[in-house]
Amino acid sequence: MTGFSKGIRKVEVALKWDPSPAGQPPTDLDIVAGTFLSGDPYGDPAYLVHFDSRSPDGTILLNRDSTDGRGFGWDEVMTLELDRLSDRYARVVVGVVIQQRPGHKTFAQVLNPAVRIREGYTVLAEDGFASVLGSTAATIAEFVRDSEEWTFRPGVRGFDEDPATFTRVMGRAHPS
């Protein structure tokens, strides 16, 4: 044992936004998680978890999915059981992408978007996407395995990509 810390174990990522005004097309935001192998932590994701998938081993699961932001509280919720994730994986990057149908939509056009990341009752990060208003997608969290423990690296980083391209580039190294 290297110390008393157990690192990050089980995390909940929650996303919410208000529905589009009457007569406007619905706004659809999605939480996406990409896992990266130890041998290539900044390459292509080994697999993705999003609205239409889950991790092969059940460690990352989208518990709630919304296509329009209607409802009370958090519209989308994803659980990541990092402590159960295979040693093959060194990194997990979590992002939010705006579905681009119909037309081009940025965070500036989404009503009251917010994200919360927590472990148990401890809030690790909260954000309203103010720093990436001109973006169509953003990474919101990075979890990195250091030895045997997972650590959390907060930060919101914007992208102007369609959903498919975003999932390919969201985990690439970026300038510090």
C-alpha positions in Angstrom: 0.0 0.0 0.0 1.4 3.4 -1.0 -0.6 5.5 1.5 -4.0 6.0 3.0 -5.6 7.4 -0.2 -7.7 5.0 -2.3 -7.9 7.4 -5.2 -11.1 8.1 -7.2 -13.2 5.0 -7.2 -16.8 5.5 -8.5 -17.9 8.7 -10.2 -21.2 10.2 -11.3 -21.3 12.7 -14.2 -24.6 14.5 -14.4 -25.7 16.9 -17.2 -28.7 19.2 -17.5 -30.2 21.8 -19.7 -33.5 23.5 -20.3 -35.8 22.5 -23.2 -35.8 24.6 -26.4 -38.5 27.3 -26.6 -41.8 26.4 -28.0 -41.7 26.0 -31.8 -37.9 25.4 -31.8 -36.3 22.0 -32.5 -35.3 20.1 -29.4 -31.8 20.5 -28.0 -30.0 17.2 -27.4 -26.8 17.0 -25.4 -25.0 13.7 -24.8 -22.4 12.5 -22.3 -19.6 10.5 -23.9 -16.8 8.6 -22.2 -13.7 7.3 -24.0 -11.3 4.7 -22.5 -7.7 4.7 -23.5 -5.2 1.8 -23.3 -2.1 1.9 -21.1 0.1 1.4 -24.2 -1.5 4.3 -26.1 -3.2 6.7 -23.6 -3.5 9.5 -26.2 -4.4 7.5 -29.2 -7.7 6.3 -30.4 -10.2 5.3 -27.7 -10.4 1.6 -27.0 -14.1 2.0 -26.7 -16.7 4.7 -26.2 -19.8 4.8 -24.0 -22.7 7.0 -25.0 -26.5 7.0 -25.5 -26.5 3.9 -27.6 -23.8 1.8 -25.9 -22.2 0.6 -22.7 -18.8 -0.6 -21.6 -18.1 -4.3 -22.4 -17.5 -5.0 -18.7 -20.3 -2.9 -17.3 -18.0 -0.4 -15.5 -19.2 2.7 -17.4 -23.0 3.0 -17.8 -25.3 5.8 -19.0 -28.1 5.6 -16.4 -30.3 8.3 -17.8 -30.5 9.8 -21.3 -32.6 12.7 -22.5 -33.1 13.9 -26.1 -34.7 17.2 -25.2 -33.8 18.4 -21.7 -37.3 17.9 -20.4 -37.7 16.7 -16.9 -36.7 17.6 -13.4 -33.1 17.7 -12.1 -30.3 16.1 -14.1 -31.3 15.1 -17.6 -28.4 12.7 -18.3 -26.4 10.7 -15.7 -23.3 8.4 -16.3 -21.7 6.3 -13.7 -18.0 5.3 -14.0 -16.7 2.6 -11.7 -13.0 3.3 -12.2 -12.0 0.9 -9.4 -13.4 -2.0 -11.4 -11.9 -0.9 -14.7 -9.2 -3.3 -16.1 -5.5 -2.5 -15.6 -5.4 -2.4 -19.4 -6.8 1.1 -19.3 -4.8 4.2 -18.2 -7.2 7.0 -19.0 -10.8 7.8 -19.3 -11.9 11.1 -20.9 -15.5 12.3 -20.4 -17.1 14.9 -22.8 -20.4 16.5 -23.7 -21.5 16.8 -27.3 -24.4 18.7 -28.8 -26.3 16.7 -31.5 -26.2 18.8 -34.7 -29.6 18.1 -36.2 -31.1 20.2 -37.5 -28.4 22.9 -38.1 -25.4 24.0 -36.2 -25.7 24.6 -32.5 -23.2 25.8 -29.9 -23.3 25.9 -26.1 -24.3 29.6 -26.4 -27.6 28.4 -28.0 -28.3 25.8 -25.2 -30.5 27.1 -22.4 -28.9 26.8 -19.0 -26.5 23.9 -19.6 -24.7 22.6 -16.5 -22.5 19.6 -15.5 -21.7 18.2 -12.1 -19.0 15.5 -11.4 -19.1 13.9 -8.0 -17.7 10.9 -6.1 -20.3 9.9 -3.5 -21.6 13.1 -2.0 -18.3 15.0 -2.8 -18.6 17.4 -5.7 -15.4 17.2 -7.7 -16.4 19.9 -10.3 -19.3 21.9 -11.5 -19.5 24.0 -14.7 -21.9 25.9 -16.9 -19.9 25.8 -20.1 -19.3 29.6 -20.0 -15.7 29.2 -21.2 -16.7 27.2 -24.3 -19.9 29.0 -25.5 -18.8 28.9 -29.2 -18.1 25.2 -29.1 -20.3 22.3 -30.2 -18.6 19.8 -27.8 -16.3 19.9 -24.8 -14.3 17.5 -22.7 -15.3 18.0 -19.0 -13.1 15.5 -17.1 -10.1 13.3 -17.4 -9.4 10.4 -15.1 -5.8 9.0 -15.1 -4.5 5.9 -13.5 -1.3 6.7 -11.5 0.1 3.4 -10.3 -2.9 1.7 -8.8 -5.0 4.8 -8.1 -7.2 6.9 -10.3 -6.8 10.7 -10.1 -9.2 13.4 -11.4 -8.0 16.2 -13.7 -10.7 18.8 -14.0 -11.1 21.2 -16.9 -13.5 22.1 -19.7 -12.0 22.2 -23.1 -14.1 23.2 -26.2 -14.2 21.6 -29.6 -16.0 22.7 -32.8 -16.6 19.2 -34.2 -19.5 17.1 -35.2 -20.3 14.2 -32.8 -18.5 11.5 -34.7 -15.3 13.5 -35.1 -15.4 14.7 -31.5 -15.3 11.1 -30.3 -12.2 10.4 -32.3 -10.2 13.5 -31.1 -11.5 14.1 -27.6 -8.7 12.2 -25.9 -5.8 13.6 -27.9 -3.0 15.4 -26.1 -3.4 19.1 -26.0 -1.0 22.0 -25.2 -0.7 22.8 -21.5 
